[in-house]
């Protein structure tokens, strides 16, 4: 493994067409939006997709969704105890070496050394918190989104009997017509040194971002409805560059070319030149 060369900043532009990019379970699973009508995708949702891509690449992931589990473990506690070295530290209880615990966990799972993890399980005296170097902001659309709702029916009963629901039971599906979202993030070198997040891991992260929606299709997100349009990747030579991450992210200027944009081409995107390393720009449309 090669040490991370320098701080990394990145920005990912994604488009959503007739899909629900991130439903809000507290609002009838409607697409998330803020009070001004702009669409949102939570950072947790984005990290879930990155973890799924890590798994597809053959990497070991600690926080797995039930439908993507690639081992026999059904909980995070079981997965942690399934690692013999980690279990040995947990068995030491209050005498456990937390630095050793963190080192083992980071070596075992790429998402732990990338995003960090809290190891605190019921019935265990060992509690370890790991800060990860990869931080990701929630994605926000560049224009207000229109949420479209439709009523749906079932053609058959789920089960027979007096109490079963009728075949015409109504339901509701929600989607947005079109939205262009920007995902912003960075990789901190100081924290990467602590977790062992390497340059090879950074390249793995870049590949995951480039293919974020591979194997992610569902009824709410049909194949082709979620698309990665462009990736900006700044690899600095310094641990702490002279230009802040906030200023780097602001250097991407996105302007609407028409009211109610309907495609990626309905935006003008410019990159302001900054006195720092130029980004690698990858176009996918």
VEXNU-340906 format. One record per atom (N, C-alpha, C): residue in three letters; x, y, z. Coordinates in pm, whole numbers, plus 50000, padded with zeros to 5 digits. Layout:
! VEXNU-340906
ALAXYZ/...
! end
This chain:
! VEXNU-340906
UNK500834988150000/UNK500005000050000/UNK500875012650000/UNK500505022449919/UNK501235034949909/UNK500535045749988/UNK501295053450065/UNK500695064350141/UNK500025074350049/UNK498955080550097/UNK498235090350018/UNK499165101849983/UNK499205105649856/UNK500155115649808/UNK499865129549865/UNK498615132849878/UNK498225146049926/UNK496705146649937/UNK496215157649988/UNK494775159150006/UNK494045157749873/UNK492845152449879/UNK492005150749761/UNK490695157949782/UNK490285165549681/UNK488945171349676/UNK488275165949552/UNK486965164049557/UNK486265159149439/UNK484835164549435/UNK484295164849315/UNK482905168849294/UNK482345160249183/UNK481175154849205/UNK480545145649111/UNK479205151549069/UNK478985153048939/UNK477725158248888/UNK476925146448836/UNK475715144748889/UNK474865133548850/UNK473495138848807/UNK472855131548716/UNK471525135348670/UNK470525124448708/UNK469295128848732/UNK468205119748767/UNK467035122748674/UNK466545112448607/UNK465445114148513/UNK464345104048545/UNK463175109148583/UNK462035100648615/UNK462405089448714/UNK462955093448826/UNK463365083948929/UNK463265090649065/UNK463305082349169/UNK463335087149307/UNK464735084549360/UNK465605094549359/UNK467005092149395/UNK467225088549541/UNK466355093749629/UNK466525091249773/UNK465225094549845/UNK464395084449868/UNK463105086749931/UNK463235089750079/UNK462315097850129/UNK462275101550271/UNK461235092750340/UNK461635083250426/UNK460685074150489/UNK459715081250583/UNK460055093250627/UNK459175100850716/UNK458195109650638/UNK458275108850506/UNK457385116950422/UNK456815108550308/UNK456375096350342/UNK455765087750242/UNK456695083250132/UNK458015083450159/UNK459045079650064/UNK459105089049943/UNK458625101149960/UNK458765111149854/UNK460235115049840/UNK460665118749718/UNK462055123349702/UNK462355134749799/UNK463525134549855/UNK463895144849951/UNK464035158349881/UNK463575168849948/UNK463745182449900/UNK463805191850020/UNK464445203350001/UNK464505213150109/UNK463315222750098/UNK463265232550187/UNK462105241450192/UNK462015250450069/UNK463105251749994/UNK463085259849873/UNK462775251749748/UNK462505238749765/UNK462135230449652/UNK463285223949579/UNK464505225249632/UNK465665218949569/UNK465795204449619/UNK466095195449529/UNK466225181449566/UNK467465178749647/UNK467405168549731/UNK468535164649815/UNK468735149549812/UNK469975145449822/UNK470325131349840/UNK471245130949961/UNK470905123150062/UNK471675123150186/UNK473065117250165/UNK473995121650248/UNK475355116150242/UNK475355101250275/UNK474435096950361/UNK474335082850398/UNK473965074450275/UNK473045079750194/UNK472635072750072/UNK473825071349976/UNK474585081949961/UNK475735081649869/UNK476805071849919/UNK477065071950050/UNK478045062550106/UNK477595048150090/UNK476265045950099/UNK475745032250078/UNK476075027449937/UNK475895036149839/UNK476175032449700/UNK477675030049680/UNK478495038049746/UNK479955036149735/UNK480355022849798/UNK479785019649913/UNK480075006749976/UNK479674995149884/UNK478514996449819/UNK478074985949728/UNK479054984249613/UNK479574995249562/UNK480554994349453/UNK481854988149503/UNK482254991349626/UNK483444984949684/UNK483264969749687/UNK482074965549726/UNK481794951049729/UNK481884945049590/UNK481324952149492/UNK481374947249354/UNK482804945849304/UNK483714954049359/UNK485114953549320/UNK485904943049397/UNK485214935749484/UNK485864925049558/UNK486484929249689/UNK486174941449736/UNK486724946249862/UNK485844941649979/UNK486454940450096/UNK485724936650217/UNK485084949150277/UNK483774948450303/UNK483014959850355/UNK482364955850487/UNK482454964750586/UNK481904961750718/UNK480404964450723/UNK479974976250679/UNK478554979850684/UNK477904975450552/UNK477314963550554/UNK476664958050437/UNK475144958550455/UNK474424961350347/UNK472964960550353/UNK472564945850345/UNK471404942550402/UNK470974928550409/UNK470894922050271/UNK470404929650171/UNK470224923750039/UNK471534922749961/UNK472634928350018/UNK473924927649950/UNK474964920050034/UNK474524913250138/UNK475464906350226/UNK476214895450150/UNK477534895450163/UNK478344885350095/UNK479034875950193/UNK478574875950318/UNK479084866350416/UNK477894861050496/UNK478144853150595/UNK477064846650670/UNK476584854850789/UNK477114866750808/UNK476784874650926/UNK475524882850904/UNK474704883851008/UNK473434890950999/UNK473404903951078/UNK474514907451140/UNK474584920051216/UNK476024924951219/UNK476194937751251/UNK477544943351260/UNK478334936851373/UNK477644933951483/UNK478324927551596/UNK478854913851555/UNK478034905951485/UNK478484892751440/UNK479664893951345/UNK479624904051257/UNK480714905751161/UNK482004909651233/UNK481884918251333/UNK483074922151409/UNK483654910251484/UNK482774902351547/UNK483244890751622/UNK483724879651530/UNK483344880251403/UNK483814870351307/UNK485264871951271/UNK485834883451303/UNK487274885751284/UNK487994881351411/UNK488804871051401/UNK489434865151518/UNK490284875251596/UNK491054883451524/UNK491914893351590/UNK491074903551666/UNK489974907951603/UNK489124917851667/UNK488404911851787/UNK487974899451774/UNK487274892651884/UNK488204891152003/UNK489494888551978/UNK490454887152087/UNK490584900152166/UNK490554911552095/UNK490624924352164/UNK489334927152240/UNK488194923452182/UNK486904925752248/UNK486804917452376/UNK487384905652375/UNK487324896852492/UNK488134902352610/UNK489034911752581/UNK489824917852688/UNK489024928052767/UNK487834931452714/UNK486914940952778/UNK487604954252808/UNK487634958552933/UNK488174971652966/UNK489674972652941/UNK490344961352931/UNK491794961452907/UNK492134961452758/UNK491124962252674/UNK491354961952530/UNK492204973952486/UNK493094971452392/UNK493934982052336/UNK493154988352220/UNK492665000452241/UNK491815006852141/UNK492565010152013/UNK493835013652024/UNK494635016351904/UNK494825003551823/UNK495064992551892/UNK495204979751824/UNK493864975751761/UNK492774978051832/UNK491434974951782/UNK491184982651652/UNK491494995651654/UNK491295004151537/UNK492144999551420/UNK493394995951447/UNK494304991651341/UNK493794978951273/UNK493274969651351/UNK492764957051295/UNK491524959751208/UNK490614967851262/UNK489374970651188/UNK489654977851057/UNK490564987451058/UNK490884994750937/UNK491564985750834/UNK492364976550881/UNK493044967350789/UNK492054957550727/UNK491014953950801/UNK490064943950754/UNK489074949450652/UNK488564961850673/UNK487444966750594/UNK487754980450534/UNK487564981550402/UNK487894994050332/UNK486965005450373/UNK485685002550402/UNK484785013350438/UNK485085018950577/UNK485705010950664/UNK486095015850796/UNK487265025450783/UNK488265021750702/UNK489395030850687/UNK489065042750597/UNK487945042150525/UNK487525053550443/UNK486595062950519/UNK485495057650573/UNK484465065850635/UNK484515065850787/UNK485305056650846/UNK485305055450991/UNK484145046651037/UNK484075044151166/UNK483015035551220/UNK483035036351372/UNK481855034951431/UNK481745033951576/UNK481475019351611/UNK482355013451689/UNK482194999651735/UNK481705000151879/UNK480394999651896/UNK479784999852029/UNK478564990752023/UNK478664979152086/UNK477604969152077/UNK477044966152215/UNK475754963252218/UNK475084959952343/UNK475714947552407/UNK476004948552535/UNK476604937252606/UNK478114936952600/UNK478724946052524/UNK480174946552514/UNK480704959052586/UNK481794957352660/UNK482364968652732/UNK483294976952644/UNK483714971252533/UNK484634978352443/UNK483834987752354/UNK484245000352350/UNK483635010252264/UNK484735018152195/UNK484785017252063/UNK485865023651987/UNK485265031851873/UNK485665044251864/UNK485235052951755/UNK486405055951662/UNK486195054251533/UNK487245056451433/UNK486785067551339/UNK487595077951324/UNK487285088751231/UNK487905085651096/UNK487085085950993/UNK487565082950859/UNK487985095450784/UNK488875094150686/UNK489385105750611/UNK488455110550501/UNK487525101950455/UNK486645105650344/UNK485365111850398/UNK485145124450365/UNK483915131250404/UNK483135134850279/UNK481805133050285/UNK480945135750171/UNK479755144050218/UNK479465154650143/UNK478325163050175/UNK477055157150112/UNK475905161250164/UNK474675157350099/UNK474605164349964/UNK474075157449864/UNK473965163049730/UNK472725171849722/UNK472835183149652/UNK471725192449634/UNK471575195349485/UNK470335195749436/UNK470105198449295/UNK470385213149263/UNK470755215949138/UNK471085229549097/UNK469835237549061/UNK468715231149047/UNK467435237849020/UNK466365231249106/UNK465285238349134/UNK464175231949205/UNK463665219949126/UNK463205209649196/UNK462725197549130/UNK461205196549141/UNK460605190649039/UNK459165188149041/UNK458935173649081/UNK458195171649189/UNK457885158149235/UNK456575153649172/UNK456625142249105/UNK455455136649037/UNK455005124349114/UNK453715123649145/UNK453165112349218/UNK452135105249132/UNK452075092149143/UNK451075084549069/UNK450485073749158/UNK449225070849136/UNK448555060149208/UNK448785046949134/UNK448985036449210/UNK449195023249151/UNK448235013349215/UNK447965002349144/UNK447074991949195/UNK447754978449184/UNK447264968949263/UNK447724955149255/UNK446724947249172/UNK447214938049089/UNK446334930249005/UNK445884917249072/UNK446554913449182/UNK446194901249254/UNK446274903749403/UNK445564895349480/UNK445664895849626/UNK446994890049671/UNK447514895549779/UNK448744889949835/UNK448494876349897/UNK447334874549958/UNK446984861850020/UNK445464860550023/UNK445004848350026/UNK443564845850028/UNK443024847250169/UNK441714849150180/UNK441104849850312/UNK440284862350330/UNK439524862450435/UNK438594873350461/UNK439284886650483/UNK440444886050550/UNK441134898450587/UNK442134903150482/UNK442214896150368/UNK443194900150267/UNK442744912850198/UNK443704920250144/UNK443384932550074/UNK442854929449935/UNK442004938149884/UNK441444936149752/UNK442504937849645/UNK442254932249529/UNK443234932649421/UNK443444946749368/UNK442514955849396/UNK442664969649347/UNK443184979049456/UNK443844973549557/UNK444384981749664/UNK445264992749606/UNK445055005049649/UNK445805016249594/UNK447115018349668/UNK448085023249594/UNK449355027149651/UNK449845039549578/UNK450985045049621/UNK451505057249559/UNK452995055849533/UNK453425060049414/UNK454845060749381/UNK455195075149348/UNK456395079049384/UNK456845092749363/UNK458145092749283/UNK458325103149204/UNK459575104649128/UNK459765119449098/UNK460945122949053/UNK461165136549003/UNK461345135548852/UNK460875145848780/UNK460995145548635/UNK462435146248591/UNK463175156248643/UNK464605157448613/UNK465275165648722/UNK466495161848754/UNK467285169448849/UNK468765167448825/UNK469535178148837/UNK470985177348826/UNK471565180048964/UNK472245170149021/UNK472765170849158/UNK474285171449158/UNK474845177849259/UNK476295178449275/UNK476675172249409/UNK477535162149404/UNK478075155549524/UNK479465161049548/UNK479715166149668/UNK481025171949700/UNK481665164149814/UNK482985162549806/UNK483675155249912/UNK485165157849912/UNK485845151850008/UNK487295153550018/UNK487895141950096/UNK489215140850088/UNK489945130550162/UNK491055137450240/UNK491015136150372/UNK491965142750461/UNK493195133750483/UNK494385139250458/UNK495605131350467/UNK495925127350610/UNK495765136550704/UNK496095133450843/UNK495285121650895/UNK493995121550864/UNK493155110350908/UNK493455097750827/UNK493825099450701/UNK494185087950617/UNK495405080750674/UNK496345088450729/UNK497535082450790/UNK497175074150912/UNK496115078150983/UNK495715070851103/UNK494965058051070/UNK494155058350964/UNK493355046450931/UNK494045037450830/UNK495095042450765/UNK495775034450663/UNK495145035750526/UNK494285045950506/UNK493685048250375/UNK494795052150278/UNK494985044150174/UNK496145045550087/UNK495805052149954/UNK496835054349874/UNK496635059749740/UNK495835049849656/UNK496075036849676/UNK495305026749605/UNK493825027149645/UNK493555029649773/UNK492175031049818/UNK491515043249754/UNK492295054049738/UNK491775066149674/UNK491385063249529/UNK492205055449460/UNK491865051849322/UNK490615043049319/UNK490465034749420/UNK489265026449431/UNK488025035349453/UNK488165045549536/UNK487085054949559/UNK486715062249430/UNK487715066449355/UNK487455073249229/UNK486685064249133/UNK487075051649126/UNK486385042149038/UNK484945039949085/UNK484745039549216/UNK483395037849270/UNK482505049649233/UNK483045061749239/UNK482285073649203/UNK481945073749055/UNK482895069548973/UNK482675069148827/UNK481555059548790/UNK481385049048866/UNK480395038548835/UNK479355037448946/UNK478975048849003/UNK478175049049125/UNK476855041549114/UNK476265041348996/UNK474925035648982/UNK474915022048912/UNK476075015948898/UNK476125002248846/UNK475514992748949/UNK474674983648904/UNK474024973748992/UNK473174980449100/UNK472614992149069/UNK471834999649168/UNK470385001349125/UNK470004995449012/UNK468654997548961/UNK467604991249052/UNK466434997649057/UNK465304992649136/UNK464034998249075/UNK462894994849134/UNK461635000249086/UNK461615015549095/UNK462215020849200/UNK462245035449218/UNK463315042049131/UNK464335034249092/UNK465445039649012/UNK465705030048895/UNK464865030548791/UNK465055021348678/UNK466425022948614/UNK466875012548549/UNK468175012748481/UNK468235024548385/UNK469295032548397/UNK469495043948309/UNK468905056948359/UNK468115056548466/UNK467485068748516/UNK468425077048604/UNK469455070648658/UNK470475077448738/UNK471785076748661/UNK472405088148635/UNK473585088448549/UNK474685097248607/UNK475915092248604/UNK477075100348640/UNK477455108348516/UNK477435121648527/UNK477715130248412/UNK479175134848406/UNK479715138848520/UNK481085144148520/UNK481695142848659/UNK482985140248662/UNK483725139448789/UNK484915148748785/UNK485015157348886/UNK486185165948905/UNK486995159949021/UNK488285157848999/UNK489135151149098/UNK490425159049115/UNK490555165749229/UNK491765173449259/UNK492685165049348/UNK493865161349300/UNK494855154349382/UNK495975164149411/UNK496035169049534/UNK497045179049571/UNK498365172149605/UNK499415180249607/UNK500725175149648/UNK500995177649795/UNK500145185849858/UNK500345189449998/UNK499255183250085/UNK499585181550211/UNK498575176950306/UNK497515187650329/UNK497975200250337/UNK497065211550357/UNK497315221750247/UNK496565221150137/UNK496775230450026/UNK496475244850065/UNK497025254149988/UNK496805268350017/UNK495375272449991/UNK494695265749900/UNK493305268849867/UNK492395259349944/UNK491375264650010/UNK490495256550092/UNK489585247850005/UNK489075237250069/UNK488135228449999/UNK486895235949956/UNK486395244950041/UNK485185252550008/UNK485385260849882/UNK486555267249870/UNK486825275349752/UNK486985266749628/UNK487585255049644/UNK487725245849531/UNK486355241449481/UNK485465237849574/UNK484135233649534/UNK483355245149469/UNK483585257449516/UNK482895268949456/UNK483425272449318/UNK484575267049281/UNK485155270249151/UNK484345264249036/UNK483435254949066/UNK482555249348964/UNK481325258248954/UNK481175264848840/UNK480055273948818/UNK479035267148726/UNK477815265348776/UNK476765258848698/UNK475605268648680/UNK475245271248553/UNK474205281048522/UNK473155274648431/UNK471895277548460/UNK470805272448377/UNK470795279648242/UNK470595272148134/UNK470465278048002/UNK469005280247963/UNK468085274248040/UNK466665275848015/UNK465905273648143/UNK464705278748149/UNK463865276248265/UNK463435261648265/UNK463325255948382/UNK462905241948397/UNK463785232748310/UNK465075231648342/UNK465975222848265/UNK465455208548262/UNK465715201848149/UNK465225188248130/UNK466345178348102/UNK467595183448093/UNK468725174548064/UNK470015181248108/UNK471085173548107/UNK472415178648143/UNK472835189848049/UNK472435188947922/UNK472805198847821/UNK472125212247844/UNK471145212847932/UNK470435225347960/UNK471165233848065/UNK472405229948098/UNK473225237448192/UNK474555241148127/UNK475055252548166/UNK476415256748127/UNK477315255048248/UNK478385247448232/UNK479285244548346/UNK480665249848314/UNK481175258348399/UNK482515263948383/UNK483325261248509/UNK484635260548490/UNK485545258048602/UNK486475270048618/UNK486395276548732/UNK487255287948761/UNK488675283148789/UNK489655289648730/UNK491055285948753/UNK491495290948891/UNK492175282048963/UNK492665285249097/UNK494165282949102/UNK494875289949192/UNK496325288149204/UNK496665275249279/UNK496225264249224/UNK496535251249284/UNK496525240949172/UNK496665228549208/UNK496685218049108/UNK495375217849030/UNK495475215548899/UNK494275214848817/UNK493635201148834/UNK492295200648829/UNK491625187948851/UNK491675178848728/UNK491565166148753/UNK491305156748646/UNK489805157148621/UNK489405159848498/UNK487985161048465/UNK487605149248377/UNK486645141348424/UNK486195129548352/UNK484745131548310/UNK484505131548178/UNK483155133048124/UNK482585119648087/UNK481285117748113/UNK480635104848085/UNK479385106447998/UNK479095118847953/UNK477935121147865/UNK478395128447740/
! end
